[in-house]
Amino acid sequence: METIFQRIAEELDVRQVQVAAAVELLDGGATVPFIARYRKEVTGGLSDTDLRTLEERLRYLRELEERRDTILNSIKEQDKLTPELEQSIKQADTKTRLEDLYLPYKPKRRTKAQIAREAGLEPLADLLFNQPETSPEQAAESYINADQGVADVKAALDGAKFILMERFSENAELLGKLREFLWEEGDLSSTVVAGKETEGAKFQDYFAHREPIKKVPSHRALAIFRGRNEGILQAVIAVGEELERGASHPCEHMVAEFWGVSDKQRPADKWLQEVVRWTWRVKLLSQLESELLTRLREASEEDAIAVFAHNLKDLLLAAPAGQRSTIGLDPGLRTGVKVAVVDNTGKLVEHTTIFPHAPQNDWDRSVAILAALCQKHDVELISIGNGTASRETDKLAGELIKKYPSLKVTKIMVSEAGASVYSASELAAKEFPELDVSFRGAVSIARRLQDPLAELVKIEPKSIGVGQYQHDVSQTRLARSLDAVVEDCVNAVGVDVNTASSQLLQRISGLNQTIASNIVSFRNEFGVFKNRKDLKKVPRLGEKTFEQAAGFLRIMNGDNPLDASSVHPEAYPVVKSIAEINQRDIRNIIGDNAFLKTLDPARFTDEHFGIPTVTDIIKELEKPGRDPRPEFKTATFKEGVETLADLKPNMTLEGVVTNVTNFGAFVDIGVHQDGLVHISALSDTFVKDPRDVVKAGDIVKVKVLEVDIPRKRIGLTMRMADTAEDFKAQKDQPRAERKATGSNKKGRTASASSKPAGGTFADLFANAKSLKKK
């Protein structure tokens, strides 16, 4: 039997010894970031992506093994485990295959087939199945037994039918063939529930929809499942044209062929064919349809979770503005704009409320207040939340900058997704017990501009708002995936242990909430940490935890310059060796790129540290504590474009990518409604995955193709040669004609991933608005 390690090694295309080493480390409590960064020699250089995949597969395969043992023990207890069955069970490579094999032996409620067996009807079923030349009615007469509940010939034949139906429907080989046939040849067909047309208007694209089930994109599948859950849609698996013509299902023929049932004009043939028909329609159809819809849903969920994870990573690793005094503005109309001023460390120093908008319209005084705050606290940045009244507030900040150029402040619009969740959280209440909830949001808006990662870790990842149908997927799997992303991002950047919050610290490899809180408490009581060794004085931070966490915790301006780098304390001897051999002081070689580039990593290896680790150390010495995040840039929204009504076809704008899905990207262009750039309009070349072109947080140039004010939809393109006129012409083209031609105006052939832009926006916008809210 193939071992778990062998199977994972084949799937990852790595050596089995690498998998074994990684599993040993994971089982020993090591985290993925630690293994990927500091145990490259042990795992043969497995990346964090490889390790995350390995971790997920290991969990699945161990659950599979546990279930396999349970099934084997159950069948053994029934004294029905044959050598052949045992071998099949041991070779089963999926949970589905395992359950198929177990089905005939799985303890179940008393079935009609079981009742028929108890009535002594199994010999009759065997006779008619093995000898179809036997007359069913004549054979059944000898099985009439009123005491056993078999009152007449019909009752006897019904009992025999139930026995064969159960036998026909519980064969693992047949189930596997039927399942794969339906997956390969079946269509997902959705229709509207009668009378639900108006109520379910947002699902109208799926009122009469049909496409191959194996090709349904995740966003369409999840939309259909949502419509079904809300009672708007019905979803079935159809094969060929059998729904239209009412013919027998192809799978009935497969069942008959598998069991050797055919009409040779023998007395029992028609009865056996009826058994096959009942087997398919009563026992198998709903079961397999449910299984395959579940398979589609799970695959779609996996895809949606991956989309969320990618977007979250991009958002967390967005460029930080850095340690610069910042004003956070949480826009509002009637309730005013909440203002929070934070210093360069993120500490709240002042807050107030201004009322520049209707109904108060206290514009000039609001500008004056902001100017005074900027001057008083040496403010460099104004961070504006992108919610209600954001463009009006952006205009206010613009006038401030224009009226007081000597202040030299810069305004930036930021996503306020999750700010309200943070504001009302227990964490925010502890951090600002005397502060009103609305002001806490303004603080968060300011801080997320200074350092998005440090601020966003305080918010539950699901609340950050960059997911695709996130409430329709497994919340356990989603949380596990997003937590892994946050952990990887925080450790990729590293944290300053003397300034980091406990929420940020607890995401560091090896640390948990308790130890993170202990670090902060220790820091508050005894002052800043001078070196990494002092961390061992923190309660509950033992040697194992220190090993996992130390390399990701930075101590700036401490006793040892290496403590400010990602060089692990266990590898300090390597740096010492480099310095001694070259007769240099450690402080002098740090940052001396010309010198470091002359070093041969192989010269400094030993039994503990190989070339990969020494290479990483030298690279880190070139620029210690380097931040992997990009350089901070801002988008400039066009003046005078503040609402949907201000948008005009062919208008060129600058915007920020807020969400990337499998079918395109949503872009904030400053009008309170993100526009959609469909995958086919992202580039002049074919795009398989939108993330190959854009990511959340990117600043992009777009052109307006369509504005639908009543439905709040904006069609955008990143292909500057596209025009709104061509887009409209394509959209107005009959859909059947578009499908027939299968190409756009540039002659590119449309495919599942690259359809004519005009024909896809209408389909996708139906779900775009609800998707953005998820």
N, C-alpha and C positions, 0 to 999 in steps of 0.2 A: 504494500500500500504506500502511495506517495505521502511523504511526511509534510507537515505544515511548512517547514523550512524550505523543502524542495519546491513546493507549489509557489510560495511567495517569491522565491529566487527566480523562478521561471517568469512569473508575472512582471517582476521589476527588471528582468534581464540583468541580474547580477549573480554573483557567486553565492552558493549556499552558506559558506563560512561567513560572509558579510551579514547575511540575515541572522544567523545564529548569534553572532557577536552583538548585533543591534538589539535582538530580543533579550539577551542576557542583561544588557545595560538597562533597557526599559523595565524589565522585571525587577532589577535592582534599585529602581526608583529614580534613575536618571531621566531627565527631560529631553525632549526632541531638540530644543535650541542648544543645550549643553553638548549633546552627542554630536550634532552637526558641526558645532564650532570647535570643540576641544577633544574629540575622540575620532578624528579622521583616520588615524592609523589603524585604530581598532576595527572600524567598520568599512575600511577601504574607500573612504570618501563619500559615503552616502549623504545626499543632500537632505535638507529639511523637508523638501517635498517628497522625496523617496521615503523618508522616515515616517511622515504623516500617513502616506499610503500604506506602508508596512504596518503601522499601528492599527489602522482600520481593518485591514485584511486579517491581521492576527486576531483581533477581537472576533471577527466573523467566523474564522476557521476554528477557533477554540470553542465557540458556541456550537459549531457544527459537530465537533468531536464529542462534546458533552451530550448533545442530542443523540448522536450515533450510539453512544454507550447506553443511554437510557432505552433506546429502541431495541438494541440487542438483548438487554436484560429482560425487557418485557416479553419478547418473543420466546426467549429461553424458558421463562416461567410458564409460558403456555405449552411448552414442550413441542414447539412447531418450527424450531430453527434448524433448517437443513444446511449442509455445507454450501450448497449453491446460493441459498438466500443470504447466508452469512457473508459470502464473498461479494455478492451484489451490494449489500449494505455497506461493507467496508470500502467499496470502490465508489460509492455515491459521492459526487463532488459538489453538490448543492443541497440546500435545505429542501428544495422542492422535490428533487429526486429521492431524497431520504424519506420524505413524507409519503411519496407515491408508493414506495416499497413497503412502508409500514401500514398503509391503508387497510389491507385485508385483515390485519392482525390487531388493529387499533381498537381498544375497548370502546364500545359504542352502545347507545341505547338499543333496546330490543326492536329490531327492524322487522318489516314485513317478511323479508327473506328468512330471518331467524325463526319467526313464528312458523313459516312454511316448513322449514327443516325440522322443527320440533313436531310438526304434524306428519312427518315421514314422507314429504313430497320431493326430497332431493333425488331419489332414484328415478322419479318420473322426469325431472328436469334433465338428468344425465341421459336417460333413454332417448328423449326427443332430440337432444343436442347431438348425441353420437350416432343415432339411427333415424335420420329424417324420413326414412321410408315408412316409419311407424305412424299410424293415424293418431293424432293427438286426442281426439274424443274417445276412441276405443281404449287407448292406453290409460286415460284418466279415470275410466269407470272403475277400475280395480283399486283406485286410491280414495274413493269416496268413503268418508268415515265421519259420521255426525259427531261422535264423541271427541274427535280431534278438531272439530270446527270446519270440516270439509264436507259441506252439505250436498254438493252436486259436482258435475263435470266441470262447470265453469269455475267453481271455487278451487278445484284441484289444478286446473290449468293456470289460473291466476297465481296460485302459490308457486308453481313451477316457473312462471314468468318472473316473479320477484327474485327467485333464487338466481336465475341466469342473468337478470339485470344487474344484480349486485356483483356477480362474478365478472361480467363483461366490463363493468365500470371501475373495477379495482385492479386492473392489470397495469403495472408500472410502465411497461414498454408501450402499450397502446396510449396511455395518458401522455407520455412524452411525445409520441408522434402527432397526436391530435393538437397538443399545445403548440408545438413548433409550426405545424401546418397553419393554424389560425394566426400565429404571429407573422408568418411569412406572407400569407395570402389574404388575411383578413383586413377589413377596413373599420375604422372607428366611425360610426354613424351617429350623428346627434340630431334630434328633432325637438321642436318646442312642445311643451305640454299644452294641450288644448285649453284655450282661455287665458293663457299666461303671456300672450304676445305683448300686451302693453306694460304689464308689471315687469317683464324681463327684457325690456327694450335694449338694455346694455349688452345683452347676449345675442342680439339679432343676427350677428354674423354666423351663429351656430344653430339657427332655427332649422336649417336644412343643409347640414354640413357632412361631408364624407371624404375621408382620405385614408391611405394605408396606415394601419396602426403603428407599424414599426418606423414610420417616417414622421409621425406627428411631433412637431417641435414642443418643447416643454411648456412654453407660455400658452400655446393653444390647448394643450391637454389640461393644464391646470385651470384654464378659463372654463373649459367644458365641465370639468369635475366640480368647479364652484357652482356653475349653473345647475348641475344636477343636484348638488347638496341643497341649493336654495329652492328646489322644486320647480325650476323653470325649464330645464332640459331633461330629455331622456337620452341615454347613451347605450348603444349596443354594438356588438361586433358582427359585421356582415361579411359574407364571402360571396364574391361574384355578383350575380344578379338575382340570387335566390329570393331576396325580399320582394322584388318586383314581380317575378313570375310565379312565386309561391311553390316552387319545386322543392323536392326533398333536399336536405342539406348535404353537401359533399362529405361532411364528416360521418353521416350515416353510412355512406358507402365504405368509408375507411373502417368503421367498426365492423361492418358485415364482412369485409374482405379479411380483416385481421382474424376473425373467429371462424372464417370459412363458411359463412352463411350465404347461400345463393339460391335463386329460384330455378330448380331443375324439375319443377312440376311434381315433386315428391309430396306426400301427404302433409308432412310437418313443415315444409319450406315457408309457406305463407305465415304460419304461426311464429316461426323463428324470425322472419323479417319484421313481424310486428314487435317482437321482443327487442330487436335491434333499434327499431324506431323509438320505442319507449325508453330504451337505455340512453339514447342520445338526447331526446327531448326532455325527459324527466330527471335523469341522473347526471348527465354530463354537460349539457349546454350551459345551464346557469353556473355550474361549478367552474368550468373552464373560462367562461366569459368573465366571471368575477376575478379569477386568478390573473387573467391577462390584463384586465383593467387595473388591477392592483400592481402588476408588473410595470405597466405604463406610468401609473401614478408615482411609483417609487423611483423609476428612472427620471421622471420629470422633476420630482422633488430633489433628487441628487443634483440635477442640472441647475435647478433654481438655487439650491444651497451653494453650489459652486459660484454662481453669479454673485450672490450676496457676499461670499467670502472674498472674491476678487475685488469687488467694489469697496468693501470694508477695508481691505488691505491698502488700496490706493488712497482712501480717505485718511486712514491712520498715519500713512507715510507721506501725507501731503507736506509741502514745504512750510516750515515754521517761520514766522516773522522774526522770532528771536526775542531776546530780553530787551524789549522796548516798551516804555510807558504807553498804555493804550486805554482809550475810552470805548466801552461797549454800549451800543445803543440797541435797545429792544423796542422796535417801533410799535406804535399804537395810535389810534385816532382819538376816540372819545376819552380813553383812560390816559392818554399822553404817552410820551416816549420815555422809557426808563433809561437812566444814564448811570453807568458805573465806571469809575476810574480805577484802574489797577496799575501798580508800579511795575518796574521791569522784572520783578520776581513773581508777578501775578497776584500780589497782595492788594486787597481792596483798600483804597485810601479815601474815597469819597463817593457819594451817590446822591442822586436827586431825580426829579421828574420835570420834564419840560412839555409845553403844550403848543407846539407850532402849527398843528393841523386843526381842521374843523372839529368841533364847533368853536373852540377858543380862538384859534388863529393867532396865537401869540408868537408870531414868527421872529420878529426882530429881537425880542427879549430872549428867545431860545438861542438864537445865534450868539448873542452877547454872553449868555451863561456858558455855552460851550467854549467860547473864546477864552473866558476867564479861567475855566478849568484846564484848558490846554496850557495856558501860560503858567498857571500855578503849579502844575505837576509835570511840566516839560513833556507833554504828550507828543508822541510821534505818529501814532496810528489811531484811526477811528474805525472800529469794527461795527458793521451794521448788519443786524439780522435780516434775513431775506423773507420775512413773513409779511403780514398785513401792514400796509403803509410804508413798506421798505423803500420804494422808489421816491416817495415824497420825502422820506427822511434822508435818503441819499442826496436829494436835491438840496436839502437843508445843509448837509455837510459840505456840499459843493460850494454853496454860497459862503460858508464859513471860510473855506480855503481861499476863495476869490477875494473876500473882504479883508482877510488877515493873512496875507502871503508870508509875513515874517514868522508866522508860527511854524511853517514848513511841516505841516501834517499831511498824511496820506490817508484817504478813505478807501475802505475795502468792504465789499459785500460778502458776507459769509453765510453758510448754511446754518440755520438755527434748529435743524432737526435734532430732536432729543433734548433741547434746552429746557423745555417745559417739564419733561420727565425728570431731569436732574433737579430742577428747581423744587419740585415737590417731594424729592427723595429724602430718606432718612439721613443719607450722607450730607446733603446740602443743609439740612436742618442742624446737623452737628457742626458743620463748618461755619454756618452763619445763623446761629439761633435767634438773633435779634432782628435779622433782616427779612423784609417782606419777600414772599415767593417771587414776585415779579422782578425784583432787583437781582435775585439770585440768577435769573435767566440772563440778565444783562452782563453779570460777571462772567458767566460761562461763555457768552458770545465774545467777550473781550479776550478771555484766556485761550479760546480755541484758535484765535488768530496768532497769538504768541507761540503756542505749541499745541497743535491739534491732537497729537498723540496723548500728551499728559492730561488734557482735559476730557477727551472722548472716552478714555478708559473708565471714567467715573459713571458713564452711561451704559445701561444694558445694550449690548450690540444690536439687538433687534429693534431698538427704539431710534437708531440713528437714521433709518429711512432710506437705505440704499439697496433694498431687497426686491425680489421679483416674486410676487405671490407668497410672501414669507409666512403669512398666517395659514396658508393651505398645506404646509409641509410639516413633516415630523419635527416637533419642537425640541425633542431630545437630540436628534441628529443635528438640527440647526444650531442649537446651543453649543454642542460639542465642537462643531466645525468653526463657529465664530470665536469661541474661546481659544481655540488653537491659533487662529489668525492673530488675535490680540496678543497672545503670548509670543508668537514669532516676531511680530512687529516691535513690541516693547524690547525684546532681547536683541533684536537686530540693531536698534538705536542705542540701547543701554541707558542707564539713568544715573543722575548725580545723587548719590545717597544722602548728601547733606541738604538737599532741597526738595527731593521727590516726596509726593504725598504717599500715604499708606496704600491708596488705591493703585497707584502706579507701581509701587514696590512689590505688591502682592502678585503682580504679573511676571515678576522676575523668576527665572528658573530656580526651582528649589524652595521658593518662599511661598508662604500662605498668608491669610489675613492676620492670623495671630502674630506670626513672626514679623510681618511688615509693621504692624501696630507697635510691637516691641521696639523695633528699630527707631521709629519716630519718637516714642516715649524716652528711649535711651538718649537720643539726640537732644531732645528738649531738656533733659535733666543734666546731662554731662557736657553738652556743647557738641560742636561739629566733630566728625570723625577725622582724625589726622592721617590714618592709614588703614588699609584693608584688614590688617590683623586685629584692629580694635573691634571689628564686627563680631569676633568670637566672644566678646564680652556681653553681647546682647543675649538676654534670656531665651533659651530654646533654640539658639542658632548654633548648632553643633558642627562637627567636622564635615559630616556628609552634606549638610545644608550649605556650609561655606564653600565646599568644593563645587557644588552646583551653581551657586549664585555669584561668587566673587568676581568672575571675569566680566560680568554684566553690570556690576556696580562701580561707578566712577567716583573717585575722590579728587577733586580739583585742588591744585595748589597745596597738596599734602606733603608728607615727609618723603614719600617715594614717587618720583615722576611717573613711574610705570603704573601707579594706582589710578592714574587718569586715563589709562588706555584699556584696550580690550585684551591685552596680554594677561593670561591667567597667572596668578601668583605661583602656581606649580611650575611655570615655565620661566620664572625670573632667572634661574641659573643659566638658561640659554642666552639671555641678554647679557648677563654678567660675563659669560664666556666670550661673547662677541666683543665686548668692551676690553676685556683683559688681553685677548689675543692681539687686538689691534692697538693696545696701549692707549685707549680712549676712556674718558669718563662717560658714564651712562647718560648723564644729562646732555652732554655734548653731541652724542650720536643721534639723539632723538631729533628728527626733523632734518638731518643732514642727508638729503636725498641722493646727492652725488656719491657720497661715501656708501650709503646703504645699497645702492644699485650695483656696486662692485662686489658685494658679498655673494659667495656661493653657499646656498642653504645646505648642501650636502656636507660641508665642512663642519657644521655645528650639530649634526644629528647624533643621537646616541640610542640606547636601548629603549628609552622612554619617548623620545621626540623624533619623528621622522621628517622627511622633506616637506610634506604638506603643512605641518604645524610650524616648522621653522620658516617656511615661506610666508605664512600668515603673520608671524611675529615681525619679520623684516618689513612687510607691507604696512603693518600697524605702526612701526617705529617711524615710517616716513611721514605719517600724518596721524599721530595718536588721538584717539577719541573722535575720529572723523564721523560725521553724521551722514548716513547713507541716503538721507532724504534730499530731494532736489532743491535748487535755489528758489528762494521766495520770489514770486511774480504775481501781478494782479491783472485782472481783466478790467477793461474800461467800457462801461455801458454807454450806449449812444445817448447824447443829450436829446431830450424831447420825446424819447421812446420809453413810455412808462406804463402803457396799458396795451391790451390787444388791439384796441382801435387805432393806436399809433403805428401799428405795423403795416407795411405796404409790400406787395409782391415785388420780388427781386431786390429788396433792401438787404444790404450786406451789414452784418453786425458781428460784434465780438461777444463771446459768452463763455460760461464755465460748464463743463460736463458734470452733471450731478448724479447720473446713474447710467450704467452700461448694462444692457440686457443682451440676450442672444439675438434679438432682432434689430438692434440699433442702440442709439445713445440719446438720452434726454439732456437738453442743454438749457441752462438758465440764461436768458438774454435780457433779464431785468423787467419783465412785464407781469410778474406774479404767476405765470403759467409756463412751465418748461415746454420747449418745443422738441419734436422728435426728428432725429436724423436716422432714417431707416438704414439698415445695413448696406443696401444697394446704393445709398447716396453718401457713404462715408469716404469713398475714394474712387479715383478713376480706374483703379485696377480691382480685380476680384477680391472680395473680403470673405474669408471663411468664418473668422471670429472677430467681432467688433473690438475686442480687447487687444487685437493686434494693431489697431489704429489709434484708439483713444482709451483713456482711463478716467475714473472719477477724479475731478480736480483739475483736469487739463483745461487750458485756455485755448479756445478754438475760434476760427473764423467761419461764419455760416451765412447762407443766403436764404431768405424767406421764399418758400414756394407756395404756401397756402396758409390762409388764416380763416378759421371757422369760428367766429365769435360766439354764436349761440351755443356751440358744443365745447367751446374753450379748447380748440385744437390748433396747433401750429405745426405746419410741415416745413422742415428745414433741409438743407443740403450742404455738404462740405465740398461739393464739386462745383467750383465757381462757373463752369461752362453751362451748368443746368439753368433753365429759365422757368419762370412760373407759367409761361404760355405753353411750353412743351409739356410741363407737368399736367396742366389742365387738359390738354389735348389727349394725353395718355389716359387720364382718369375718366374722361368722357367717352373714351373708346369702349364699345361693348365688351364686357368681360370675356365672353366666349371668343371674341376676336383676339383679345389680348392673349388668351391661352393658346389660341391656334398659332399666332405668330411667334410667341415665346421669346421675343427679344425687345430691347428698348431702342431708342432712337439712334444710339451709337452702334447698334448691331451686335451688342453682347448678348449671348444666349442666356435666357433666364433659367435658373435652377432653383432647387429648394432653398438655397442660401442667397441667390441673387435674382430677384424678380423685378419686373418693370416697376420703377418707383411709383408710378401713378396708380398701379393696381394694388399696392401693398399698404399704403397709408390708410386707406379707407378700412381695410381689414384690421389693422393694428391699433388705430386710434380708438376703436370701440372699447379696448381694454386699457389704453394708456393712462387715462385719468385715474381709474381705480387702482392700477398697478402702482402709480406714483404715491398713492396714499398708504400703501401697504408697508 
